[in-house]
Amino acid sequence: MSDPYAWIEQSLNTIHQARWHRRVLAIDGMAGPVVQVNGRRLVNFASNDYLGLAGHPQIVEGAIAAIRLYGTGSTGSRLLSGHRVLHSELEGAIARLKKTEDAIVFSSGYLANIGTISALVNHRDLILADEYNHASLKNGATLSGATVVVYAHGNVEELANLLAEHRENYRRCLILTDGVFGMDGDVCALPEILDLADQQSAMVMIDEAHSVGVLGKTGAGCAEHFGCSGRSLVQMGTLSKAFASLGGYVAGSAALIDFLRNRAPSWIYTTGLSPADTAAALAAIAILQQEPQRLKQLDQNVHYLSERLDYLLADLSFKQAANFKRLPTDSAIVCVQVKDAATVLALSKKLKDLGVFVSAVRPPTVPVSRLRMSVMATHTSAHIDYLIAALKDCLLDDA
């Protein structure tokens, strides 16, 4: 008899050969702009802690206080024994930030996406999805059973043509898009997408994971950034990035949220968010409102890093310049495209040796390899200068 698990080793070998293999890297101690890894201090440009709140003492104390009052776990699904007053307080805070009628909190952003999409559409319906959408949107679309048609990244004209071609053949239509695309840093054309949806009687769901706490006058995300807060829209987001906690949410009309409480399987059949995570997210939203200067500082840091990168790349030889390109960004994510997986892995390792932590992102996560730099409000100009100096050393070595 052959070993029915032998294929796993063979698949792992293929992953290694393609340089797609991944492994975890333990960070010791508190999160922040500088972290400790294997006893070494690294300037951290690999975090989604955009507002620099993950180690904030007010958030830490809020989580501890919640544990003392409620214990460590919610003990059940929200519809059984898992609901706490804290959950309603957090949902109210999210709805006020997003300027929606209500909100619902899930135990992760992934669960928020797959549960919401599965509740909104099924095999009788149509989904139109940006090709660069996050995996949770893609998997939610597949799980829903709806017909999924993908449009080229950011191509509103193609989306319009696909709507005109397919919409009338289906009961409901849902347009799915990231707000900020997490591996690129660019922003969807939300006003144009909403206009198309209005014309074709389609719903729109936007994943604001990388835009809430980053974009908009008050940090409410893409809808606020584009002046679309009052329009009909399903706004999903996470609590695990700018809000320094764990979990996901959907904000929208009161009817939408009530429907999801009754029909979203990944909310109904999952243990409620822990008291500590709930309290931490509540504290993070409060700090964002108390300290709006964090948004301004984050924006300044992004512009400073982008300018320094452009100067550095402009100084490269013609041969080198063909291998490196800064991608456009409208967010806290700044990427430098690199020619292949081997090069980006080598660059990431060299940067780590020089004291800088930058993510190497490769296929199949993205179509083209890149260094992905996440900017935090708590980065200083000295941190950014150090990154640029280290990257310059790496590129000179590569010449």
C-alpha positions as CSV (number, residue, x, y, z in Angstrom):
1,M,0.0,0.0,0.0
2,S,1.3,3.5,-0.9
3,D,1.5,6.2,1.8
4,P,-1.5,8.4,1.2
5,Y,0.4,11.4,2.7
6,A,3.5,11.1,0.6
7,W,2.3,13.8,-1.8
8,I,2.8,16.4,1.0
9,E,6.6,16.1,1.0
10,Q,6.6,16.3,-2.8
11,S,4.5,19.4,-2.7
12,L,6.8,21.0,-0.1
13,N,9.8,20.2,-2.3
14,T,8.0,22.0,-5.2
15,I,7.3,25.0,-2.9
16,H,11.0,25.2,-1.9
17,Q,12.2,24.9,-5.6
18,A,9.9,27.8,-6.6
19,R,11.3,29.9,-3.6
20,W,7.7,30.2,-2.3
21,H,8.4,28.5,1.0
22,R,7.5,30.5,4.1
23,R,8.3,30.3,7.8
24,V,7.5,32.3,10.9
25,L,9.8,34.7,12.6
26,A,9.3,35.3,16.3
27,I,9.4,38.9,17.6
28,D,10.3,39.2,21.3
29,G,8.6,41.6,23.5
30,M,6.4,44.7,22.6
31,A,5.5,45.7,19.1
32,G,6.7,49.1,17.8
33,P,8.9,50.9,15.3
34,V,11.8,49.0,16.7
35,V,11.5,45.3,17.6
36,Q,13.7,42.6,19.1
37,V,14.3,39.5,17.0
38,N,16.7,36.8,18.1
39,G,18.3,39.2,20.5
40,R,18.8,41.9,17.9
41,R,17.1,45.2,17.6
42,L,15.5,45.8,14.1
43,V,13.9,48.9,12.8
44,N,10.5,47.6,11.9
45,F,8.9,48.3,8.5
46,A,7.0,45.0,8.4
47,S,4.1,45.7,10.7
48,N,0.5,46.7,10.0
49,D,0.4,48.7,13.2
50,Y,-0.1,51.9,11.2
51,L,-1.0,54.2,14.1
52,G,1.7,52.7,16.4
53,L,-0.9,51.6,19.0
54,A,-0.1,47.9,19.6
55,G,2.1,48.7,22.6
56,H,0.2,51.8,23.8
57,P,-0.2,51.7,27.6
58,Q,-3.8,52.9,27.5
59,I,-4.7,49.9,25.2
60,V,-2.8,47.5,27.4
61,E,-4.5,48.6,30.5
62,G,-7.9,48.5,28.8
63,A,-7.4,44.9,27.9
64,I,-6.2,44.0,31.4
65,A,-9.2,45.6,33.0
66,A,-11.5,43.7,30.7
67,I,-9.9,40.4,31.6
68,R,-10.3,41.2,35.3
69,L,-14.0,42.0,34.8
70,Y,-15.0,39.4,32.2
71,G,-12.3,36.7,32.2
72,T,-10.2,35.6,29.3
73,G,-12.8,34.2,26.9
74,S,-16.3,34.9,25.7
75,T,-17.2,31.2,26.3
76,G,-19.6,30.9,23.4
77,S,-21.1,32.3,20.3
78,R,-22.7,35.8,20.6
79,L,-26.2,34.3,20.2
80,L,-25.6,31.9,23.1
81,S,-23.4,32.8,26.1
82,G,-20.7,34.9,24.3
83,H,-22.2,38.4,24.2
84,R,-20.9,41.1,26.5
85,V,-21.8,44.7,26.9
86,L,-18.3,45.5,25.6
87,H,-19.3,44.0,22.2
88,S,-22.2,46.5,21.8
89,E,-20.0,49.3,22.9
90,L,-17.4,48.5,20.3
91,E,-20.0,48.1,17.6
92,G,-21.4,51.5,18.5
93,A,-18.0,53.1,18.4
94,I,-17.3,51.6,14.9
95,A,-20.7,52.8,13.6
96,R,-20.0,56.3,14.9
97,L,-16.5,56.4,13.3
98,K,-17.8,55.1,10.0
99,K,-21.0,57.3,10.1
100,T,-23.2,54.2,9.6
101,E,-26.4,53.1,11.3
102,D,-24.9,50.1,12.9
103,A,-22.0,47.6,12.9
104,I,-21.3,44.0,13.7
105,V,-18.0,42.6,15.1
106,F,-16.6,39.2,14.0
107,S,-13.8,37.2,15.6
108,S,-11.5,37.9,12.6
109,G,-11.4,39.9,9.4
110,Y,-11.3,36.7,7.4
111,L,-14.5,35.5,9.1
112,A,-16.2,38.9,8.5
113,N,-15.5,38.6,4.7
114,I,-16.5,35.0,4.1
115,G,-19.6,35.2,6.3
116,T,-20.8,38.5,4.9
117,I,-20.4,37.5,1.2
118,S,-22.0,34.1,1.8
119,A,-25.0,35.8,3.5
120,L,-25.5,38.4,0.7
121,V,-25.3,36.2,-2.4
122,N,-25.6,32.6,-3.5
123,H,-25.7,30.4,-6.7
124,R,-28.4,32.6,-8.3
125,D,-26.2,35.7,-8.1
126,L,-23.2,37.4,-9.6
127,I,-20.0,38.7,-8.1
128,L,-17.6,41.1,-9.9
129,A,-14.2,41.2,-8.2
130,D,-11.0,43.0,-8.6
131,E,-8.2,40.6,-9.5
132,Y,-6.0,41.9,-6.6
133,N,-8.5,41.4,-3.9
134,H,-7.5,39.9,-0.6
135,A,-7.7,36.1,-0.3
136,S,-10.5,36.3,2.2
137,L,-12.7,38.2,-0.4
138,K,-11.8,35.6,-3.0
139,N,-12.5,32.7,-0.8
140,G,-15.8,34.2,0.4
141,A,-16.8,34.6,-3.2
142,T,-16.1,31.0,-3.9
143,L,-17.9,29.8,-0.8
144,S,-21.0,31.8,-1.6
145,G,-21.6,29.7,-4.8
146,A,-22.2,32.8,-6.8
147,T,-20.9,33.2,-10.3
148,V,-17.6,35.1,-10.0
149,V,-16.2,37.3,-12.8
150,V,-12.9,38.9,-12.2
151,Y,-12.0,42.3,-13.7
152,A,-8.4,43.7,-14.2
153,H,-7.0,45.5,-11.2
154,G,-8.5,48.9,-10.8
155,N,-10.0,48.9,-14.3
156,V,-13.3,50.6,-13.9
157,E,-14.0,50.6,-17.6
158,E,-13.7,46.8,-17.7
159,L,-16.0,46.6,-14.7
160,A,-18.6,48.7,-16.5
161,N,-18.4,46.5,-19.5
162,L,-18.8,43.3,-17.4
163,L,-21.8,44.8,-15.6
164,A,-23.5,45.7,-18.9
165,E,-22.8,42.2,-20.2
166,H,-23.7,40.0,-17.2
167,R,-25.9,41.9,-14.7
168,E,-29.3,41.2,-16.3
169,N,-28.7,37.4,-16.1
170,Y,-28.6,37.3,-12.3
171,R,-30.9,38.0,-9.4
172,R,-28.4,40.0,-7.3
173,C,-25.0,41.4,-8.1
174,L,-22.2,42.2,-5.6
175,I,-19.0,44.2,-6.5
176,L,-16.1,43.2,-4.3
177,T,-13.0,45.4,-3.8
178,D,-10.2,46.1,-1.4
179,G,-10.1,49.7,-0.3
180,V,-6.4,49.9,0.0
181,F,-4.8,46.9,-1.7
182,G,-2.6,45.4,1.0
183,M,0.3,44.2,-1.1
184,D,0.4,47.3,-3.4
185,G,-0.7,50.3,-1.4
186,D,-3.0,51.8,-4.1
187,V,-6.6,52.7,-3.5
188,C,-9.7,51.6,-5.3
189,A,-11.8,54.1,-7.4
190,L,-14.7,53.9,-4.9
191,P,-16.8,56.9,-6.3
192,E,-16.7,55.5,-9.8
193,I,-17.5,51.9,-8.6
194,L,-20.5,53.2,-6.6
195,D,-21.8,55.2,-9.5
196,L,-21.7,52.0,-11.7
197,A,-23.4,50.0,-9.0
198,D,-26.2,52.6,-8.8
199,Q,-26.7,52.4,-12.5
200,Q,-26.9,48.6,-12.5
201,S,-28.7,47.9,-9.2
202,A,-25.6,46.3,-7.7
203,M,-24.3,46.1,-4.2
204,V,-20.8,47.1,-3.3
205,M,-18.6,45.6,-0.5
206,I,-15.3,47.2,0.3
207,D,-12.6,45.7,2.5
208,E,-11.1,48.6,4.5
209,A,-8.5,46.5,6.4
210,H,-5.6,48.7,5.3
211,S,-7.5,52.1,5.0
212,V,-9.3,52.5,8.4
213,G,-7.0,54.4,10.8
214,V,-5.0,55.6,7.7
215,L,-7.3,57.4,5.3
216,G,-9.9,60.1,5.8
217,K,-10.1,63.2,7.9
218,T,-10.9,61.2,11.0
219,G,-9.3,57.9,9.9
220,A,-12.6,56.3,9.0
221,G,-11.2,54.9,5.7
222,C,-11.8,55.1,2.0
223,A,-15.5,56.0,2.3
224,E,-14.6,59.1,4.3
225,H,-11.5,59.8,2.1
226,F,-13.7,60.0,-1.0
227,G,-16.7,61.6,0.6
228,C,-18.9,58.5,0.2
229,S,-19.8,57.9,3.8
230,G,-23.5,58.5,3.2
231,R,-23.9,56.2,0.2
232,S,-25.2,52.7,0.3
233,L,-22.3,50.5,0.9
234,V,-21.1,47.4,2.8
235,Q,-18.0,48.5,4.7
236,M,-15.8,45.7,6.1
237,G,-12.6,46.3,8.1
238,T,-10.3,44.7,10.6
239,L,-9.4,45.6,14.2
240,S,-6.0,43.9,13.9
241,K,-4.0,46.6,12.0
242,A,-4.4,50.3,12.9
243,F,-6.6,49.3,15.9
244,A,-4.0,47.1,17.4
245,S,-6.3,44.2,18.4
246,L,-7.9,41.3,16.7
247,G,-11.2,40.8,14.9
248,G,-13.2,42.2,12.0
249,Y,-16.4,44.2,11.5
250,V,-19.0,45.1,9.0
251,A,-20.6,48.6,9.1
252,G,-23.7,49.7,7.2
253,S,-27.4,50.1,7.4
254,A,-29.4,48.8,10.4
255,A,-31.2,46.4,8.2
256,L,-27.9,45.0,6.8
257,I,-26.4,44.4,10.2
258,D,-29.6,42.8,11.6
259,F,-29.6,40.5,8.5
260,L,-26.0,39.5,9.1
261,R,-26.7,38.7,12.8
262,N,-29.3,36.2,11.5
263,R,-27.6,34.9,8.3
264,A,-23.8,35.2,8.5
265,P,-22.6,31.7,9.4
266,S,-19.1,32.8,10.5
267,W,-20.7,35.1,13.1
268,I,-23.5,32.8,14.2
269,Y,-21.4,29.7,14.7
270,T,-18.2,31.3,16.1
271,T,-17.2,32.2,19.7
272,G,-17.5,35.9,20.3
273,L,-14.4,38.2,20.3
274,S,-12.5,37.9,23.6
275,P,-13.1,40.6,26.2
276,A,-9.4,41.7,26.0
277,D,-9.5,42.1,22.2
278,T,-12.8,43.9,22.4
279,A,-11.6,46.4,25.0
280,A,-8.3,46.9,23.2
281,A,-10.1,47.9,20.0
282,L,-12.4,50.2,21.9
283,A,-9.4,51.9,23.4
284,A,-7.6,52.3,20.0
285,I,-10.6,54.0,18.5
286,A,-10.7,56.4,21.5
287,I,-7.0,57.2,21.1
288,L,-7.5,57.9,17.3
289,Q,-10.2,60.4,18.2
290,Q,-8.2,61.9,21.0
291,E,-4.9,62.1,19.0
292,P,-5.8,63.0,15.4
293,Q,-2.2,64.1,14.9
294,R,-1.2,60.5,14.5
295,L,-3.0,60.5,11.1
296,K,-1.0,63.6,10.1
297,Q,2.3,62.1,11.2
298,L,1.6,58.9,9.4
299,D,0.9,60.8,6.2
300,Q,4.1,62.8,6.6
301,N,6.1,59.7,7.2
302,V,4.7,58.0,4.0
303,H,5.6,61.1,1.9
304,Y,9.1,61.3,3.4
305,L,9.8,57.6,2.7
306,S,8.5,57.8,-0.8
307,E,10.6,60.8,-1.6
308,R,13.8,59.2,-0.2
309,L,13.1,56.0,-2.1
310,D,12.6,58.0,-5.4
311,Y,16.0,59.8,-4.9
312,L,17.7,56.5,-4.1
313,L,16.3,54.6,-7.1
314,A,17.0,57.6,-9.4
315,D,20.7,57.2,-8.6
316,L,20.9,53.6,-9.7
317,S,22.6,52.7,-12.9
318,F,20.5,52.0,-15.9
319,K,21.0,48.2,-15.5
320,Q,20.0,48.3,-11.8
321,A,17.1,50.6,-12.4
322,A,15.5,48.0,-14.7
323,N,15.2,45.6,-11.7
324,F,13.7,48.0,-9.1
325,K,10.6,50.2,-9.3
326,R,8.6,52.0,-6.6
327,L,4.9,51.3,-7.0
328,P,2.4,54.1,-6.6
329,T,0.9,54.4,-3.2
330,D,-2.0,56.3,-1.6
331,S,-1.7,54.6,1.8
332,A,0.7,53.6,4.5
333,I,2.1,50.8,2.3
334,V,5.1,51.5,0.2
335,C,6.4,48.8,-2.2
336,V,9.5,48.5,-4.3
337,Q,9.0,46.0,-7.1
338,V,11.9,43.5,-7.6
339,K,12.7,41.4,-10.6
340,D,12.3,37.9,-9.0
341,A,11.7,35.9,-5.8
342,A,15.4,35.1,-5.3
343,T,16.4,38.8,-5.5
344,V,13.7,39.9,-3.1
345,L,14.6,37.2,-0.6
346,A,18.2,38.1,-0.7
347,L,17.5,41.8,-0.2
348,S,15.2,41.1,2.8
349,K,17.9,39.0,4.4
350,K,20.6,41.7,3.8
351,L,18.4,44.3,5.2
352,K,17.8,42.2,8.3
353,D,21.6,41.7,8.7
354,L,21.9,45.5,8.6
355,G,19.2,46.0,11.3
356,V,16.0,46.6,9.2
357,F,12.9,44.4,9.1
358,V,11.2,44.6,5.7
359,S,8.8,42.0,4.2
360,A,9.7,40.1,1.1
361,V,6.5,39.4,-0.8
362,R,6.5,36.8,-3.5
363,P,4.2,34.8,-5.8
364,P,1.7,33.4,-5.4
365,T,0.7,36.2,-2.9
366,V,1.5,38.8,-5.6
367,P,2.1,38.4,-9.4
368,V,5.5,40.2,-9.1
369,S,7.9,40.1,-6.2
370,R,8.4,43.2,-4.1
371,L,9.8,44.6,-0.8
372,R,6.7,45.8,1.2
373,M,7.4,48.6,3.6
374,S,4.6,49.4,6.1
375,V,4.9,52.9,7.6
376,M,3.8,53.7,11.2
377,A,2.9,57.0,12.8
378,T,5.6,56.3,15.4
379,H,8.4,56.0,12.9
380,T,10.8,58.9,13.1
381,S,12.8,60.5,10.2
382,A,15.8,58.8,11.7
383,H,14.1,55.4,11.3
384,I,13.4,56.1,7.7
385,D,16.9,57.5,7.0
386,Y,18.3,54.3,8.5
387,L,16.1,52.2,6.2
388,I,17.3,54.2,3.1
389,A,20.9,53.9,4.1
390,A,20.6,50.1,4.6
391,L,18.7,49.7,1.3
392,K,21.4,51.7,-0.5
393,D,24.1,49.4,0.9
394,C,22.1,46.4,-0.3
395,L,21.6,47.8,-3.8
396,L,25.3,48.7,-4.1
397,D,26.2,45.1,-3.1
398,D,23.9,43.9,-5.9
399,A,25.5,46.1,-8.5
